[in-house]
Structures are given as structure tokens and as C-alpha cells.
Amino acid sequence: MNTRTRTTLVEDLAFPECPRWHEGALWFTDVAAGEIVRVDPVTGATELVSSVAGHPAGLGFLPDGRLLIAVGETRQLLRREPDGELVVHADLSGLATGMLNDMHVDARGRAYVGNYGDDSVPPAPPYPAVLTLVDPDGSVRPAADGMRFANGIHLTPDGATLVVAETRATPGCLTAFDVADDGSLSGRRTVAEFEPGVLPDGIAMAPDASTWVASPFSGEVLHVSADGEVVDRLEVESPYAVALGGDGELYVCVAPTWEPGPALELRGGAILRFS
């Protein structure tokens, strides 16, 4: 049984998503508000890092610390320069058939980027889409095809395996790939399948290669072992994304709705901390 203590770190958000732990702070995207925000985990103080139009989503960091932002509507990765200027790092519009969403950037600066595939929502069948790999120089290539809404993405701690949450697979699942030295993927396999009602969204990888999985429509966060077994569950209202902090705290992004207009009006989003 999970005995973690729950507190609220940040509230009054529209739709917080894609949290990342970086240099002792939590970074996240308030998608509906078009804001990239940095949070002090001790005080809860927030800093507006950048304002980005067009459905900003996934975040990641290059080896030199520059921030990458996946922008859904333009299907581009933006790069934040040291002076705060945003420049185009890569254009994925030639491969992405839907809005860009979540992203994982590895230690070499390679970005794995998912997209919706199309603009339909369940129960409509998914449009199988490409998982895109962006090299550090901004060049773009397909990493895997036939993804049924590649959502949360994360490498295992040893960097040898990429795990992707396929939100619109039937059933929802975690899919794994072997990662070659050049970043290319092979050996596609299912490592966990979930019961009806679980549409896996954002994920976070623990040091033991277990995975925390946000399940917004079943109102829980699942803890999945490295061999695919659900070993714990946290009851959480509408969790869309998760991140692990430096001391093992679990941060969970929640919101009453993902629709931009209502989300901005309600401002019911928050980031919870389980410690």
C-alpha cells in the first residue's frame, strides 16, 4: 500500500503538462495558457520562462542546457537560446500527421517526439503515426511508425531502451524499443497492457526502470515494474502527466479538462507532490 504524503505545489493553472525535473527545479508547460514555467520545489514559487503560442507541449534539454519545446500546431521544435530568444530547432511537419505532443531528449541531445496522428478523439479509431527522431543538429528522421498516439516517452536509466505510452492502442499499453548507438530503434515489443478505462498518458521512469504512468480517465497513477506488472496505484483526480524529482518525489499534473477554452476559464489545474 502506498503511504506517500500528498501536497499541492502549484495551483490556478489551466492545463499543466509535460513536467521535467532539471537542475533542481520542476519545469512544465501550461498548454492552454501557452506558458513554459519553472517551479522552485521548496517554495512553490513560479517563474515564467517563455510564452509560446500554438499549443506548446513536450519539453527537454540539450546537453548545454538549452530548452527544447515541442509546439503542437506548427509541428516544430523551438530552442530557447541563453538570452531567452526562441528559434526553430527543427521542423517536423513533413513527418508528423497530427499535432506534436510529448517528447524525450536524451543525454546526447536527440529528441524523440510523438504526435496525435490526427485530430479525432476516442472512441474514433486512432490514425497510426510516426514517432520522430530529431538529431542535435535539427535534422529529422522517422524512428518508428504505426504508433497509436505516442504520448509519454522516456528512456530507461541505462539509455538502452525507449518506453512509449500508446494512449489510443487497444488496450492501452507501454511499448518498448531497443536503442542503437545512433538513436535508431528496433525490437518493438509490448511491455505492459492495461485494463479497459486506462489510457496511459504521461510517464516518468524511476532509477530501477519501473515506470509511473498517468491515467486521466481512470483517475489514478499506476506504478509499473520493469517487467510490466502494476505494483501500485495512487488515486488522483484527472492526472495527465508525471515527473520524478531529485529526491524521489512524484509530481503529478492534474486538470479538470484538457479542452483549451474551458481550461483557461476554470483555471482548475494544479501540480501535486507525493513524497
SULDALIN-V769526 format. One record per pair of residues at least 24 apart in sequence whose C-alpha atoms are under 7 Angstrom apart, sorted by the first residue. I is the first residue (numbers start at 1). GAP is how many residues later the second one is. D is the distance in Angstrom with one decimal. If there is no record, write none. Layout:
BEGIN
i=I gap=GAP d=D
i=I gap=GAP d=D
END
This chain:
BEGIN
i=2 gap=230 d=6.9
i=4 gap=270 d=5.5
i=4 gap=271 d=5.2
i=5 gap=269 d=5.3
i=5 gap=270 d=5.3
i=6 gap=266 d=6.8
i=6 gap=267 d=5.7
i=6 gap=268 d=4.6
i=6 gap=269 d=6.8
i=7 gap=265 d=5.8
i=7 gap=266 d=5.3
i=7 gap=267 d=6.6
i=8 gap=263 d=6.1
i=8 gap=264 d=4.5
i=8 gap=265 d=6.0
i=9 gap=35 d=5.5
i=9 gap=262 d=5.6
i=9 gap=263 d=5.6
i=9 gap=264 d=6.3
i=10 gap=34 d=6.3
i=10 gap=260 d=5.4
i=10 gap=261 d=5.2
i=11 gap=258 d=6.1
i=11 gap=259 d=4.1
i=11 gap=260 d=6.5
i=12 gap=255 d=4.9
i=12 gap=256 d=5.6
i=12 gap=257 d=5.9
i=12 gap=258 d=6.4
i=13 gap=254 d=5.0
i=13 gap=255 d=6.1
i=13 gap=256 d=4.4
i=13 gap=257 d=5.7
i=14 gap=249 d=4.8
i=14 gap=250 d=4.9
i=14 gap=253 d=4.5
i=14 gap=254 d=6.3
i=14 gap=255 d=5.2
i=15 gap=240 d=5.8
i=15 gap=243 d=6.2
i=15 gap=248 d=6.1
i=15 gap=254 d=5.5
i=16 gap=237 d=5.7
i=16 gap=238 d=6.9
i=16 gap=253 d=6.4
i=16 gap=254 d=6.9
i=17 gap=40 d=6.8
i=17 gap=223 d=6.7
i=17 gap=224 d=5.7
i=17 gap=236 d=6.1
i=18 gap=39 d=6.3
i=18 gap=40 d=5.3
i=18 gap=41 d=6.5
i=18 gap=84 d=6.5
i=18 gap=223 d=6.0
i=19 gap=222 d=6.9
i=19 gap=223 d=6.4
i=19 gap=224 d=5.7
i=20 gap=39 d=7.0
i=20 gap=223 d=6.0
i=21 gap=222 d=6.8
i=21 gap=223 d=6.8
i=21 gap=224 d=5.8
i=24 gap=222 d=6.8
i=29 gap=27 d=6.8
i=29 gap=28 d=6.0
i=31 gap=24 d=5.6
i=31 gap=25 d=5.5
i=31 gap=26 d=6.1
i=32 gap=228 d=4.8
i=32 gap=231 d=6.7
i=32 gap=232 d=6.3
i=33 gap=231 d=6.7
i=57 gap=44 d=5.4
i=57 gap=45 d=6.1
i=58 gap=43 d=5.7
i=58 gap=44 d=4.1
i=58 gap=45 d=4.8
i=59 gap=44 d=6.3
i=60 gap=44 d=6.2
i=60 gap=45 d=5.2
i=61 gap=44 d=6.3
i=62 gap=47 d=4.7
i=63 gap=44 d=6.3
i=63 gap=45 d=6.3
i=63 gap=46 d=5.9
i=70 gap=30 d=6.2
i=70 gap=31 d=6.7
i=71 gap=29 d=6.1
i=72 gap=27 d=4.3
i=72 gap=28 d=4.1
i=72 gap=29 d=6.0
i=73 gap=26 d=5.4
i=75 gap=24 d=6.1
i=75 gap=25 d=5.6
i=89 gap=49 d=5.5
i=90 gap=48 d=4.8
i=90 gap=49 d=6.7
i=92 gap=48 d=6.8
i=95 gap=35 d=6.7
i=96 gap=34 d=6.4
i=97 gap=32 d=6.6
i=101 gap=50 d=6.7
i=102 gap=49 d=5.6
i=102 gap=50 d=5.9
i=102 gap=51 d=6.9
i=103 gap=50 d=6.1
i=104 gap=49 d=5.7
i=104 gap=50 d=5.8
i=109 gap=26 d=7.0
i=109 gap=27 d=5.2
i=110 gap=24 d=5.7
i=110 gap=25 d=4.7
i=110 gap=26 d=5.4
i=111 gap=24 d=6.6
i=114 gap=36 d=4.9
i=114 gap=37 d=6.1
i=115 gap=34 d=6.3
i=115 gap=35 d=6.3
i=116 gap=33 d=5.0
i=117 gap=32 d=6.2
i=126 gap=42 d=6.1
i=143 gap=41 d=5.9
i=143 gap=42 d=5.9
i=144 gap=41 d=6.9
i=151 gap=50 d=5.7
i=151 gap=51 d=6.3
i=152 gap=49 d=5.6
i=152 gap=50 d=4.1
i=152 gap=51 d=4.9
i=153 gap=50 d=6.6
i=154 gap=50 d=6.7
i=154 gap=51 d=6.5
i=156 gap=49 d=6.6
i=156 gap=53 d=5.5
i=157 gap=50 d=6.0
i=157 gap=52 d=6.4
i=165 gap=35 d=5.8
i=165 gap=36 d=6.3
i=166 gap=34 d=6.7
i=167 gap=32 d=4.9
i=167 gap=33 d=5.0
i=167 gap=34 d=5.9
i=168 gap=31 d=6.7
i=171 gap=24 d=6.9
i=171 gap=25 d=6.7
i=172 gap=26 d=6.4
i=172 gap=27 d=5.2
i=172 gap=28 d=6.1
i=173 gap=27 d=6.8
i=191 gap=36 d=6.7
i=191 gap=37 d=5.2
i=192 gap=36 d=4.5
i=192 gap=37 d=7.0
i=201 gap=39 d=5.9
i=201 gap=40 d=6.4
i=202 gap=38 d=6.0
i=202 gap=39 d=4.1
i=202 gap=40 d=5.9
i=203 gap=38 d=6.4
i=203 gap=39 d=5.8
i=204 gap=38 d=5.8
i=204 gap=39 d=5.2
i=204 gap=40 d=6.4
i=214 gap=25 d=5.5
i=214 gap=26 d=5.5
i=214 gap=27 d=5.5
i=214 gap=28 d=6.4
i=215 gap=24 d=6.1
i=215 gap=25 d=6.6
i=216 gap=24 d=5.4
i=249 gap=24 d=6.6
i=249 gap=25 d=5.7
i=249 gap=26 d=4.8
i=250 gap=24 d=5.0
i=250 gap=25 d=6.5
END
